[in-house]
Amino acid sequence: MPCSSALAPFVIAALVALGPLPAGAQNNAVPPPAAISQKAKLCGMCHGRKGLPSGKNTPIIAGQHESSLLIALQQYRNGARTDDLMGRIAKNLSDDDVKALAAYFSALPWPAYREPADAASITRLQALGAGKKCTSCHRKDFVGYANTPRVANQKLDYLIKSLSDFHDNKRPNVPGMTALVRDFSVDDIAAMAHYLAGF
């Protein structure tokens, strides 16, 4: 089920209506602290109970770096990063909620997900010469570090949307990314996304 702004009232209502997250419901991990159990269950409705999102354009957050998750939630809350659904949800989170959710999801294992890129995508990306620029922030093997998110084996449709948003300056919160992909074509963006999703 795709997560969209049309679902926002129902998802937000679930924040109150849903009971605690059952033990082991996500990746057989330790359940979240009681104070955020309903909020973590709400996140799982789109981001996946077992860490792998079923919704289109929804990123994997299980196993993502804590600082990266923390920054994303803070930016959704203060409007520096925009999304109808995430913005509404984040505005209902306290500072303690944001910290606890980032800590909880970062401690989960990254789910098994990989969509191998075809040879044409790899060749196109190599011709762009973007690899070294990407790893200068996202580190070797694109696993990220601290404030910089992991993008290796991230959901393909989310990568395409994110890169497209940077290209179109819909995500001005990371000027370096906008500068990197400003001159990319639609096919260039697709090649990079396929490469990262299947890394």
Number of C-alpha atoms within 10 A of each C-alpha: 10 13 19 17 15 11 14 17 12 11 22 17 12 16 19 11 12 14 12 17 21 13 11 13 16 23 17 13 14 14 18 23 14 11 12 21 19 20 25 26 23 23 19 21 16 23 21 23 21 18 24 23 23 18 18 16 19 22 23 24 27 27 19 27 22 25 18 20 25 19 17 19 25 21 17 20 21 12 14 14 19 17 12 13 18 21 21 18 21 19 14 14 17 12 11 11 17 22 18 19 23 25 19 20 24 20 16 19 17 20 18 8 16 17 16 15 18 12 11 11 20 16 12 17 21 14 11 12 10 13 15 12 12 17 14 11 17 20 17 14 14 20 18 21 17 13 16 19 22 24 23 21 24 28 26 25 17 18 24 20 17 19 25 21 16 22 22 13 17 14 18 16 15 12 11 12 19 20 13 15 19 15 11 16 12 12 12 18 23 23 24 25 29 26 25 24 23 18 16
